[in-house]
């Protein structure tokens, strides 16, 4: 083993809309804040305590465009990537620092649009909890597929 590992896995809610920036040559970068929560019971007082941590998420190119199109504030997402530290000179002349999660993989766990649709219809529970991945984009973006059980030649 090489002795080092830089891997981050987070499940949280978007704290703001996805902001995307396009560069010359067609590349782009998207950024959004992600909130993760920790809840525990204080042993001394017995009250529930909730702490929120904020993470700066960075997504590039096609994945960035998918995030911009389908995600909005409040949506739940799983991200996997690497921690990167950056520094720059602020307008006031002070050096600024930030830590970002550069995403390599992600999965949409729930979107506000899905939550609203599920609240308005009585869809089966199995359909409500189906995660959406970068390769399994919401139905309106993917070509229509045949329903299971129709003309499938599966041996089992």
C-alpha positions as CSV (number, residue, x, y, z in Angstrom):
1,X,0.0,0.0,0.0
2,X,1.3,3.5,-0.8
3,X,0.5,4.7,2.7
4,X,-1.9,7.6,1.9
5,X,-5.6,8.0,1.1
6,X,-7.7,11.1,0.4
7,X,-11.3,10.1,0.2
8,X,-14.5,11.8,1.5
9,X,-18.0,10.4,1.5
10,X,-20.9,12.7,2.5
11,X,-24.7,12.6,2.5
12,X,-26.3,15.9,3.0
13,X,-28.7,18.6,1.8
14,X,-27.8,21.5,-0.6
15,X,-27.7,24.8,1.3
16,X,-28.1,26.9,-1.9
17,X,-28.6,26.6,-5.6
18,X,-25.8,25.1,-7.8
19,X,-23.6,27.9,-9.2
20,X,-21.9,27.0,-12.5
21,X,-19.0,28.8,-14.3
22,X,-18.1,28.0,-18.0
23,X,-14.5,28.4,-19.3
24,X,-13.1,28.8,-22.8
25,X,-12.9,25.4,-24.5
26,X,-16.3,24.2,-23.1
27,X,-15.2,23.0,-19.6
28,X,-17.2,24.1,-16.6
29,X,-17.2,23.9,-12.8
30,X,-20.1,23.9,-10.4
31,X,-20.0,24.8,-6.7
32,X,-22.6,24.4,-3.9
33,X,-22.6,24.2,-0.2
34,X,-23.6,20.9,1.4
35,X,-25.0,20.6,5.0
36,X,-24.4,17.5,7.1
37,X,-26.1,17.1,10.5
38,X,-25.1,15.3,13.7
39,X,-27.7,14.8,16.4
40,X,-27.1,13.4,19.8
41,X,-28.5,13.5,23.3
42,X,-26.6,15.4,25.9
43,X,-26.1,12.9,28.8
44,X,-26.1,15.6,31.5
45,X,-29.3,17.5,30.4
46,X,-31.1,14.9,28.4
47,X,-31.8,17.3,25.6
48,X,-31.3,16.6,21.9
49,X,-28.4,18.6,20.4
50,X,-28.0,19.1,16.6
51,X,-24.8,20.3,14.9
52,X,-24.6,21.2,11.3
53,X,-21.3,21.2,9.3
54,X,-21.0,23.0,6.0
55,X,-18.9,21.6,3.1
56,X,-17.8,23.3,-0.1
57,X,-18.6,21.0,-3.0
58,X,-16.9,21.3,-6.4
59,X,-18.1,19.3,-9.5
60,X,-16.6,19.5,-13.0
61,X,-17.7,19.3,-16.6
62,X,-20.7,17.0,-17.6
63,X,-21.3,16.1,-13.9
64,X,-21.5,19.8,-13.1
65,X,-24.1,20.4,-15.9
66,X,-26.2,17.5,-14.5
67,X,-26.1,18.9,-11.0
68,X,-27.1,22.4,-12.2
69,X,-30.0,20.9,-14.2
70,X,-31.5,18.6,-11.6
71,X,-30.5,19.9,-8.1
72,X,-31.8,22.7,-6.1
73,X,-31.6,24.0,-2.5
74,X,-32.8,21.4,0.0
75,X,-32.2,18.4,-2.2
76,X,-30.4,15.4,-0.6
77,X,-27.3,14.0,-2.3
78,X,-24.5,11.5,-1.7
79,X,-21.1,12.7,-2.9
80,X,-17.7,11.0,-3.0
81,X,-14.5,12.7,-3.7
82,X,-11.2,14.2,-2.5
83,X,-10.4,17.0,-0.1
84,X,-8.5,19.9,-1.7
85,X,-7.1,23.0,0.1
86,X,-6.9,26.3,-1.7
87,X,-5.5,29.7,-0.8
88,X,-5.9,33.1,-2.6
89,X,-5.4,36.8,-2.0
90,X,-8.6,38.6,-1.0
91,X,-9.5,42.1,-2.3
92,X,-8.5,43.4,1.1
93,X,-5.0,42.0,0.7
94,X,-5.4,39.2,3.2
95,X,-4.7,35.6,2.4
96,X,-7.8,33.4,2.4
97,X,-8.1,29.7,2.8
98,X,-10.7,27.1,2.0
99,X,-11.2,23.4,2.0
100,X,-13.3,21.8,-0.9
101,X,-14.6,18.4,-1.7
102,X,-13.8,17.7,-5.4
103,X,-16.5,15.2,-6.4
104,X,-15.6,12.1,-8.3
105,X,-19.0,10.3,-8.0
106,X,-22.4,11.3,-6.8
107,X,-25.9,10.0,-6.3
108,X,-29.1,12.1,-6.1
109,X,-31.0,10.7,-3.1
110,X,-34.1,13.0,-3.2
111,X,-35.0,16.1,-5.0
112,X,-37.6,18.7,-4.0
113,X,-39.4,18.0,-7.3
114,X,-39.6,14.3,-6.4
115,X,-40.7,15.0,-2.9
116,X,-43.5,17.3,-4.0
117,X,-44.6,14.8,-6.7
118,X,-44.6,12.0,-4.1
119,X,-46.6,14.1,-1.6
120,X,-49.3,14.8,-4.2
121,X,-49.7,11.2,-5.5
122,X,-49.9,8.0,-3.6
123,X,-46.9,6.3,-5.4
124,X,-45.7,2.9,-4.1
125,X,-42.9,3.2,-1.4
126,X,-40.4,1.4,-3.6
127,X,-40.7,4.1,-6.3
128,X,-40.3,6.9,-3.7
129,X,-37.0,5.7,-2.5
130,X,-35.3,5.0,-5.8
131,X,-31.9,6.9,-5.8
132,X,-30.9,8.7,-9.0
133,X,-27.3,8.5,-10.1
134,X,-25.3,10.4,-12.7
135,X,-25.8,7.4,-15.0
136,X,-29.5,7.0,-13.9
137,X,-30.7,10.5,-14.7
138,X,-34.4,11.4,-14.0
139,X,-37.0,10.0,-16.4
140,X,-37.4,13.2,-18.4
141,X,-33.8,13.2,-19.4
142,X,-33.4,9.5,-20.1
143,X,-34.9,7.7,-23.1
144,X,-38.1,5.7,-22.3
145,X,-37.5,2.1,-21.4
146,X,-39.8,-0.9,-21.6
147,X,-41.6,-1.8,-18.4
148,X,-40.2,-4.9,-16.7
149,X,-42.0,-8.1,-17.5
150,X,-42.8,-7.2,-21.1
151,X,-41.1,-9.3,-23.8
152,X,-38.0,-9.9,-21.7
153,X,-36.0,-13.0,-22.6
154,X,-34.5,-13.6,-19.2
155,X,-33.8,-17.3,-18.4
156,X,-35.0,-16.9,-14.8
